[in-house]
């Protein structure tokens, strides 16, 4: 049986002295009691981990729609609170080990322990036969950085092995240094290999460079994966997408008669791809289900400029029921992202409590399929209710602070847009400061739903927990985040515990987001991308 949430009290006057942009009734609507109540429901076993296409989805979207309706918010998609998102579920299961063969013998890799593999192609069976292996460094084509791992390389019919992250991870003088670019993301590497015409692509996992351990890859790939439906059934994508462990990569290089130091050489600007003179074959059997998932959306119409919009977004989905860990198979996703989804409901409540309604419309958007590759936000960006040119900004909530108030708050992707200044001013009202993310090499700016708005030119604000918990040692918040990423992220251990969660930091952070969003909703100008941002051209 679920425990009743602990009741927390936070002084709105203490946290919000000097706030003039909005009235206290709206601020007080964002509070620990209602916040915890929403999280407790969304992260309960009854919601079965909130995976799309399951009973968990039905429970989740009906709960969200009911909450929006009870607040008096208008349906966000015409007469409906739902936006249908056509998806295909592909349950890929390799038929045995991944065997690599060469003149000196063979290496056999064990599924899940050494490798994972799947396909996006909507076929009952996909196979590759004696596909030649090529090591293509980072698998990047980045003309603005003078980098092309595929230069002079024909990979048609071949399988490329590439490294995670980008060259800046190893050399601060390259790319954006330790701040990962989109070229470092695994999604980009699969996309580029497909553009190059490769038959397969395999990424070498490294914990530091990926920013998560192998168990996260294993759990994420041990179950079916979702993709948006396409006209060509994804036949333009590589037949094989997969990962291998760092140890497995070492065995492959040894079989090829190449030193593992080749990975160090690949970090240098003048690296050239290497034919490994090895081949691999693999059959992947697929269970396919086409269905429709749903974004949930509600709108507060603007009083003066209703055609212009500020978006608050959060993904409602998680991994559902998967591989058991210590006897628990429900991936509840309490922090990721019942917190953000509950925060969206808190924000919606706050806006309905305002005595003076905002000049611009506010869209509360809870999207599906984030854990499967930002699918719901990708679909909304392609089928928007408000045109990108009329969308002021997206303020995204994902993985909120569950360990208490902090002296600072993290702006993920700091330096991208003028939204940095909005966050800084709102934080100053709380007596706090804004800081960049502690590990920008993790590519966090590209790992949540604001990214799909950015690709349409709409600036996104993505805030993370602070580093310094008030009353504790410096860096204590950073340690809490690191512990969560190591022990609970994307695992059944991500559960709501009212006895250990400290809600006041989450409340304060979401109140800050409210301040930013309310300010934007009453302005007549649009925040811009900063010089040097890769998204600046899209806004134009």
C-alpha positions as CSV (number, residue, x, y, z in Angstrom):
1,X,0.0,0.0,0.0
2,X,1.2,3.5,-0.8
3,X,2.1,5.7,2.1
4,X,0.4,9.1,2.4
5,X,2.8,11.9,1.3
6,X,4.5,13.9,4.0
7,X,3.1,17.4,4.2
8,X,5.8,20.1,3.7
9,X,5.3,23.8,4.4
10,X,7.3,26.5,2.6
11,X,7.0,30.2,3.2
12,X,6.1,31.9,-0.1
13,X,7.2,35.2,1.4
14,X,10.6,33.8,2.3
15,X,11.2,32.4,-1.2
16,X,9.6,35.2,-3.1
17,X,10.4,38.5,-1.4
18,X,10.4,41.2,-4.0
19,X,8.4,39.3,-6.6
20,X,6.3,41.8,-8.5
21,X,5.4,40.0,-11.7
22,X,2.6,37.8,-10.3
23,X,0.3,37.6,-7.3
24,X,0.9,35.4,-4.3
25,X,-2.2,33.2,-4.9
26,X,-0.6,31.8,-8.0
27,X,2.8,31.3,-6.3
28,X,1.2,29.5,-3.4
29,X,-0.6,27.2,-5.8
30,X,2.8,25.6,-6.5
31,X,3.2,23.8,-3.2
32,X,4.7,20.6,-1.7
33,X,1.4,19.0,-0.7
34,X,-0.2,19.0,-4.2
35,X,3.1,18.3,-5.9
36,X,3.7,15.2,-3.8
37,X,0.1,14.0,-4.4
38,X,0.5,14.1,-8.2
39,X,3.9,12.3,-8.1
40,X,2.5,9.6,-5.8
41,X,-0.2,8.9,-8.3
42,X,1.9,9.1,-11.5
43,X,4.7,7.0,-10.1
44,X,2.5,4.3,-8.4
45,X,2.6,0.7,-9.4
46,X,-0.9,1.1,-10.7
47,X,0.4,3.2,-13.5
48,X,2.7,0.4,-14.5
49,X,5.7,2.6,-15.5
50,X,3.7,4.8,-17.9
51,X,4.9,3.1,-21.1
52,X,3.1,4.1,-24.3
53,X,0.7,1.5,-25.8
54,X,0.0,0.0,-22.4
55,X,-2.6,0.4,-19.7
56,X,-0.1,2.7,-18.1
57,X,-0.6,5.1,-20.9
58,X,-4.3,5.0,-20.6
59,X,-4.2,5.7,-16.9
60,X,-1.7,8.5,-17.3
61,X,-3.3,10.5,-20.1
62,X,-6.8,10.2,-18.6
63,X,-5.4,11.5,-15.3
64,X,-3.7,14.4,-17.0
65,X,-6.7,15.4,-19.1
66,X,-9.0,15.2,-16.0
67,X,-6.7,17.5,-14.1
68,X,-6.5,20.0,-16.9
69,X,-10.3,19.9,-17.4
70,X,-10.9,20.4,-13.6
71,X,-8.7,23.5,-13.8
72,X,-10.9,25.0,-16.5
73,X,-8.2,25.0,-19.1
74,X,-9.3,24.7,-22.7
75,X,-8.4,21.6,-24.7
76,X,-5.1,22.2,-26.5
77,X,-5.9,20.4,-29.7
78,X,-9.2,21.8,-31.0
79,X,-11.9,20.2,-29.0
80,X,-9.6,17.5,-27.5
81,X,-7.0,17.4,-24.8
82,X,-5.2,14.7,-26.8
83,X,-3.0,14.8,-29.9
84,X,-2.6,11.4,-31.6
85,X,1.0,10.3,-32.2
86,X,1.2,7.4,-34.7
87,X,4.0,5.1,-33.6
88,X,5.3,1.6,-34.2
89,X,6.5,-0.7,-31.5
90,X,9.4,-3.0,-32.6
91,X,10.5,-5.7,-30.3
92,X,13.8,-6.7,-31.7
93,X,15.5,-9.9,-30.5
94,X,18.8,-11.0,-32.0
95,X,19.0,-14.7,-32.9
96,X,22.0,-15.6,-30.7
97,X,25.4,-14.1,-30.2
98,X,27.0,-11.4,-32.3
99,X,29.9,-13.3,-33.9
100,X,32.8,-11.4,-35.4
101,X,35.0,-13.4,-37.8
102,X,38.5,-12.8,-39.2
103,X,41.5,-14.5,-40.5
104,X,42.8,-15.1,-37.0
105,X,39.6,-16.6,-35.6
106,X,36.4,-15.2,-34.2
107,X,34.9,-13.3,-31.2
108,X,31.5,-14.2,-29.9
109,X,29.6,-11.5,-28.0
110,X,26.8,-12.3,-25.6
111,X,23.4,-10.4,-26.0
112,X,22.8,-7.8,-23.2
113,X,26.1,-8.6,-21.4
114,X,28.4,-7.6,-24.3
115,X,26.1,-6.1,-27.0
116,X,22.6,-4.9,-27.8
117,X,21.1,-4.7,-31.2
118,X,17.8,-3.7,-32.8
119,X,16.4,-2.3,-36.0
120,X,14.0,0.6,-36.9
121,X,13.0,-1.2,-40.1
122,X,9.4,-2.4,-39.9
123,X,10.0,-6.0,-41.0
124,X,9.4,-9.2,-39.2
125,X,13.0,-10.2,-39.8
126,X,16.1,-8.2,-40.6
127,X,19.5,-9.8,-41.3
128,X,23.0,-8.8,-42.3
129,X,25.4,-11.3,-43.8
130,X,29.2,-11.1,-43.8
131,X,29.0,-7.3,-43.4
132,X,32.6,-5.9,-43.4
133,X,33.5,-3.9,-40.3
134,X,35.0,-0.4,-40.4
135,X,36.1,1.7,-37.5
136,X,35.0,5.2,-38.3
137,X,36.2,7.1,-35.2
138,X,33.3,9.2,-33.9
139,X,31.1,8.7,-37.0
140,X,30.8,12.4,-37.4
141,X,30.5,14.7,-40.4
142,X,30.8,18.3,-39.1
143,X,31.9,20.7,-41.8
144,X,31.8,23.7,-39.5
145,X,34.4,22.0,-37.4
146,X,36.4,20.7,-40.4
147,X,35.7,17.1,-39.3
148,X,34.6,14.2,-41.5
149,X,35.1,10.7,-40.3
150,X,33.5,9.4,-43.5
151,X,35.8,11.3,-45.9
152,X,36.7,9.0,-48.8
153,X,34.9,6.1,-47.2
154,X,32.2,4.0,-49.0
155,X,30.3,2.2,-46.3
156,X,27.5,0.7,-48.4
157,X,26.9,-2.8,-47.3
158,X,29.3,-2.3,-44.3
159,X,28.9,-2.0,-40.6
160,X,30.6,1.0,-39.0
161,X,31.9,0.9,-35.4
162,X,32.0,4.4,-33.8
163,X,32.7,6.0,-30.5
164,X,30.2,7.9,-28.3
165,X,30.5,11.7,-27.7
166,X,32.6,14.0,-29.9
167,X,36.3,15.0,-30.2
168,X,35.8,17.9,-27.7
169,X,35.4,15.3,-24.9
170,X,39.1,14.4,-25.4
171,X,40.5,17.8,-26.5
172,X,39.1,21.1,-25.3
173,X,40.4,22.8,-28.4
174,X,38.1,20.8,-30.7
175,X,34.4,21.3,-31.3
176,X,33.0,22.9,-28.1
177,X,35.4,21.3,-25.7
178,X,33.8,19.3,-22.9
179,X,30.4,20.7,-23.9
180,X,28.9,18.0,-26.1
181,X,27.5,19.0,-29.4
182,X,24.7,17.1,-31.1
183,X,27.3,15.3,-33.1
184,X,28.2,13.4,-29.9
185,X,24.7,12.0,-29.3
186,X,24.0,8.4,-30.1
187,X,20.9,9.4,-32.1
188,X,23.0,11.5,-34.4
189,X,25.5,8.7,-35.0
190,X,22.6,6.4,-36.1
191,X,21.2,9.1,-38.4
192,X,24.6,9.8,-40.0
193,X,25.4,6.1,-40.7
194,X,22.0,5.9,-42.4
195,X,22.8,8.9,-44.5
196,X,26.1,7.4,-45.5
197,X,24.3,4.2,-46.6
198,X,25.8,1.8,-44.1
199,X,24.2,-1.6,-43.4
200,X,24.8,-1.4,-39.7
201,X,26.2,0.9,-37.0
202,X,27.5,-0.1,-33.6
203,X,28.5,2.4,-30.9
204,X,31.3,1.7,-28.4
205,X,30.0,2.4,-24.9
206,X,32.2,4.2,-22.3
207,X,30.6,5.3,-19.1
208,X,32.3,8.7,-18.8
209,X,31.8,9.7,-22.4
210,X,28.2,8.5,-22.5
211,X,27.5,9.9,-18.9
212,X,25.7,6.7,-17.9
213,X,26.7,3.1,-17.2
214,X,26.2,0.0,-19.4
215,X,23.2,-1.1,-17.3
216,X,21.3,1.9,-18.7
217,X,22.0,0.8,-22.3
218,X,21.1,-2.8,-21.4
219,X,17.8,-1.9,-19.7
220,X,16.8,0.5,-22.4
221,X,17.4,-2.0,-25.2
222,X,16.2,-5.2,-23.6
223,X,12.6,-4.3,-24.3
224,X,10.6,-3.2,-27.3
225,X,11.4,0.3,-28.7
226,X,9.0,2.8,-30.2
227,X,9.4,4.9,-33.3
228,X,7.3,7.4,-35.2
229,X,5.5,5.8,-38.2
230,X,7.0,6.8,-41.6
231,X,5.9,6.4,-45.2
232,X,8.8,4.1,-46.0
233,X,8.6,2.0,-42.8
234,X,12.1,3.3,-41.9
235,X,13.7,1.4,-44.8
236,X,16.0,4.4,-45.2
237,X,17.6,3.6,-41.9
238,X,20.5,1.1,-41.3
239,X,19.4,-2.5,-40.9
240,X,21.2,-2.8,-37.6
241,X,21.7,-0.3,-34.8
242,X,23.5,-1.4,-31.7
243,X,26.0,-0.9,-28.9
244,X,29.0,-2.9,-27.6
245,X,30.8,-2.6,-24.3
246,X,34.3,-1.1,-24.1
247,X,35.6,-4.6,-23.3
248,X,33.9,-6.1,-26.3
249,X,35.5,-3.4,-28.5
250,X,38.9,-4.3,-27.2
251,X,38.4,-8.0,-28.2
252,X,37.3,-6.9,-31.7
253,X,40.4,-4.7,-32.2
254,X,42.6,-7.5,-30.9
255,X,41.1,-9.9,-33.4
256,X,41.8,-7.4,-36.1
257,X,45.5,-7.2,-35.0
258,X,45.0,-3.5,-34.0
259,X,46.0,-2.0,-30.7
260,X,43.1,-0.6,-28.6
261,X,45.1,2.6,-28.8
262,X,43.3,3.2,-32.1
263,X,40.5,4.8,-30.0
264,X,43.0,7.3,-28.7
265,X,44.2,8.0,-32.3
266,X,40.6,8.5,-33.3
267,X,40.4,11.5,-31.0
268,X,43.0,13.4,-33.1
269,X,41.9,15.7,-35.9
270,X,43.8,13.9,-38.6
271,X,42.3,10.5,-37.9
272,X,41.4,8.3,-40.9
273,X,38.9,5.4,-40.8
274,X,40.3,1.9,-40.5
275,X,39.1,-1.2,-42.3
276,X,39.2,-4.0,-39.7
277,X,39.2,-6.8,-42.2
278,X,36.5,-8.5,-40.2
279,X,33.0,-9.6,-41.0
280,X,29.8,-10.1,-39.0
281,X,26.4,-11.6,-39.6
282,X,23.3,-11.3,-37.5
283,X,19.6,-12.1,-37.7
284,X,17.1,-9.9,-35.8
285,X,13.6,-11.2,-35.3
286,X,11.0,-8.5,-34.7
287,X,7.6,-8.3,-33.0
288,X,5.8,-5.4,-34.6
289,X,2.8,-3.4,-33.4
290,X,1.5,-0.2,-35.0
291,X,-0.6,1.9,-32.8
292,X,-1.3,5.4,-31.6
293,X,0.1,7.1,-28.5
294,X,-0.9,10.5,-27.3
295,X,0.4,13.9,-26.3
296,X,-1.8,15.6,-23.7
297,X,-2.2,19.4,-24.0
298,X,-4.3,22.2,-22.5
299,X,-4.3,25.9,-23.3
300,X,-4.9,29.1,-21.3
301,X,-5.8,31.6,-24.0
302,X,-4.0,34.9,-24.0
303,X,-5.9,38.0,-23.2
304,X,-4.3,40.3,-25.8
305,X,-2.2,38.2,-28.2
306,X,-3.8,34.7,-28.1
307,X,-2.0,33.7,-31.3
308,X,1.4,33.9,-29.6
309,X,2.3,31.2,-27.1
310,X,4.6,30.2,-24.3
311,X,5.0,26.4,-23.9
312,X,5.6,24.5,-20.8
313,X,6.5,20.9,-21.6
314,X,7.2,17.6,-19.7
315,X,7.2,14.0,-20.9
316,X,4.7,11.7,-19.1
317,X,6.2,8.4,-20.3
318,X,8.7,6.0,-18.8
319,X,9.8,2.4,-19.5
320,X,6.8,0.4,-18.2
321,X,7.4,-3.2,-17.1
322,X,10.8,-4.5,-18.1
323,X,13.8,-6.6,-17.0
324,X,13.5,-7.4,-13.3
325,X,16.1,-5.9,-10.9
326,X,16.1,-7.4,-7.4
327,X,12.7,-8.8,-8.1
328,X,11.1,-5.5,-9.2
329,X,10.1,-5.2,-12.8
330,X,8.1,-1.9,-12.8
331,X,10.1,1.1,-14.0
332,X,8.1,3.7,-12.0
333,X,10.0,6.7,-13.2
334,X,9.3,8.8,-10.2
335,X,12.1,11.4,-10.7
336,X,12.2,10.7,-14.4
337,X,9.6,12.1,-15.1
338,X,6.7,12.0,-12.7
339,X,8.3,15.1,-11.1
340,X,8.3,17.1,-14.3
341,X,4.7,15.9,-15.2
342,X,3.5,16.9,-11.7
343,X,5.3,20.2,-12.1
344,X,3.4,20.8,-15.3
345,X,0.2,20.4,-13.4
346,X,1.4,22.7,-10.6
347,X,2.2,25.4,-13.2
348,X,-1.1,24.9,-14.9
349,X,-2.8,25.4,-11.5
350,X,-0.8,28.5,-10.8
351,X,-1.7,30.2,-14.1
352,X,-5.4,29.6,-13.5
353,X,-5.1,31.4,-10.1
354,X,-3.8,34.6,-11.6
355,X,-6.0,37.6,-11.1
356,X,-4.7,39.1,-14.3
357,X,-4.5,36.6,-17.2
358,X,-1.4,36.7,-19.4
359,X,-1.3,38.6,-22.7
360,X,-0.1,35.6,-24.6
361,X,-1.5,32.1,-24.6
362,X,0.2,29.4,-22.5
363,X,0.3,25.8,-23.7
364,X,0.8,23.0,-21.2
365,X,2.2,20.1,-23.2
366,X,2.8,16.6,-21.8
367,X,4.4,14.5,-24.4
368,X,4.8,10.8,-25.1
369,X,7.8,8.8,-26.2
370,X,10.6,10.9,-24.7
371,X,12.4,7.9,-23.4
372,X,12.2,6.3,-26.9
373,X,13.9,9.3,-28.6
374,X,11.9,12.5,-28.0
375,X,9.1,11.1,-30.2
376,X,6.1,13.0,-28.9
377,X,7.8,16.4,-29.0
378,X,9.2,15.6,-32.4
379,X,5.6,14.9,-33.6
380,X,4.3,18.1,-32.0
381,X,7.1,20.1,-33.6
382,X,6.0,18.7,-37.0
383,X,2.3,19.2,-36.3
384,X,2.2,22.3,-34.0
385,X,-1.0,23.9,-32.7
386,X,0.9,27.2,-32.5
387,X,3.3,28.0,-35.4
388,X,7.0,28.1,-34.4
389,X,7.2,31.7,-35.5
390,X,4.5,32.5,-33.0
391,X,6.0,30.3,-30.2
392,X,7.9,32.5,-27.8
393,X,9.8,29.7,-25.9
394,X,9.6,26.3,-24.5
395,X,10.2,25.8,-20.8
396,X,10.9,22.1,-20.2
397,X,10.6,20.1,-17.0
398,X,12.5,16.9,-16.8
399,X,14.0,15.2,-13.7
400,X,13.4,17.8,-10.9
401,X,15.2,18.3,-7.6
402,X,14.1,15.8,-4.9
403,X,16.7,16.6,-2.3
404,X,16.0,20.1,-1.0
405,X,16.5,23.8,-1.6
406,X,19.8,24.9,-3.3
407,X,21.8,28.1,-3.5
408,X,21.9,27.7,-7.2
409,X,20.0,26.3,-10.1
410,X,21.4,24.7,-13.2
411,X,20.8,26.1,-16.7
412,X,21.4,23.2,-19.0
413,X,22.9,24.4,-22.3
414,X,23.8,27.8,-20.8
415,X,25.0,30.2,-23.5
416,X,22.5,29.1,-26.1
417,X,19.8,31.8,-25.8
418,X,18.6,35.0,-24.0
419,X,16.5,32.7,-21.8
420,X,19.6,32.5,-19.7
421,X,19.0,36.1,-18.5
422,X,15.4,35.4,-17.7
423,X,16.4,32.5,-15.5
424,X,19.2,34.6,-13.9
425,X,16.8,37.4,-13.0
426,X,14.1,35.0,-11.6
427,X,16.8,33.2,-9.6
428,X,18.0,36.5,-8.2
429,X,14.5,37.2,-6.8
430,X,14.9,34.0,-4.8
431,X,18.4,35.0,-3.6
432,X,20.0,32.4,-5.9
433,X,22.3,32.2,-8.8
434,X,22.3,30.3,-12.1
435,X,25.2,27.9,-13.1
436,X,26.0,25.8,-16.1
437,X,25.6,22.0,-15.9
438,X,28.4,20.3,-14.1
439,X,29.1,17.8,-16.9
440,X,28.3,19.4,-20.2
441,X,30.0,16.5,-21.9
442,X,26.8,14.5,-21.2
443,X,25.0,16.4,-24.0
444,X,22.0,17.1,-21.7
445,X,20.7,19.9,-23.9
446,X,20.0,17.4,-26.6
447,X,18.4,14.8,-24.3
448,X,14.9,16.2,-23.6
449,X,11.9,17.6,-25.4
450,X,12.9,21.3,-25.7
451,X,15.5,20.1,-28.2
452,X,12.8,19.5,-30.8
453,X,11.6,23.0,-30.4
454,X,15.1,24.2,-30.8
455,X,15.4,22.5,-34.1
456,X,12.4,24.6,-35.2
457,X,14.1,27.8,-34.0
458,X,12.2,28.1,-30.7
459,X,14.5,28.8,-27.8
460,X,14.2,26.3,-25.0
461,X,14.9,26.7,-21.2
462,X,15.9,23.5,-19.5
463,X,16.7,23.8,-15.8
464,X,18.3,21.1,-13.6
465,X,18.8,20.8,-9.9
466,X,21.4,23.0,-8.2
467,X,24.8,21.9,-6.9
468,X,24.8,23.3,-3.4
469,X,22.1,22.3,-0.9
470,X,21.4,25.0,1.6
471,X,22.8,24.1,5.0
472,X,25.0,21.3,3.6
473,X,28.6,21.0,2.2
474,X,29.3,22.6,-1.2
475,X,28.7,20.2,-4.0
476,X,26.1,18.2,-2.0
477,X,23.5,18.6,-4.6
478,X,25.9,17.5,-7.3
479,X,26.6,14.4,-5.3
480,X,22.9,13.7,-4.9
481,X,22.4,14.0,-8.7
482,X,25.4,11.7,-9.4
483,X,24.0,9.1,-6.9
484,X,20.6,9.2,-8.6
485,X,22.2,8.7,-12.0
486,X,24.3,5.8,-10.8
487,X,21.8,3.9,-8.7
488,X,18.2,4.8,-9.8
489,X,18.2,6.4,-13.3
490,X,16.2,4.3,-15.7
491,X,15.9,1.5,-13.2
492,X,13.0,0.1,-11.0
493,X,14.7,1.9,-8.1
494,X,13.4,5.2,-9.4
495,X,10.4,5.3,-7.0
496,X,8.7,7.9,-4.9
497,X,9.6,7.8,-1.2
498,X,7.8,10.4,0.9
499,X,10.0,9.6,3.9
500,X,13.2,10.6,2.1
501,X,12.3,13.1,-0.6
502,X,12.7,16.8,0.3
503,X,10.1,18.7,-1.7
504,X,10.9,22.3,-1.0
505,X,13.7,22.5,-3.6
506,X,11.4,21.2,-6.3
507,X,8.8,23.7,-5.4
508,X,11.2,26.6,-5.4
509,X,12.6,25.6,-8.8
510,X,9.1,25.3,-10.4
511,X,8.2,28.7,-8.9
512,X,11.2,30.1,-10.7
513,X,10.0,28.5,-14.0
514,X,6.6,30.1,-13.4
515,X,8.2,33.5,-13.0
516,X,10.1,33.1,-16.3
517,X,7.0,31.8,-18.1
518,X,4.7,34.5,-16.7
519,X,7.2,37.2,-17.7
520,X,7.5,35.9,-21.2
521,X,3.7,35.6,-21.5
522,X,3.3,39.4,-20.9
523,X,6.1,40.7,-23.1
524,X,5.7,41.7,-26.8
525,X,9.3,40.7,-27.8
526,X,10.7,37.3,-28.5
527,X,13.9,35.9,-26.8
528,X,16.7,35.2,-29.3
529,X,19.4,32.7,-29.8
530,X,22.9,33.9,-28.9
531,X,25.7,34.4,-31.4
532,X,27.4,31.0,-31.9
533,X,24.4,28.9,-31.2
534,X,23.8,26.2,-33.8
535,X,20.0,27.0,-33.6
536,X,20.2,30.8,-34.4
537,X,19.7,30.2,-38.1
538,X,16.5,28.3,-37.5
539,X,14.8,31.2,-35.8
540,X,15.4,33.4,-38.9
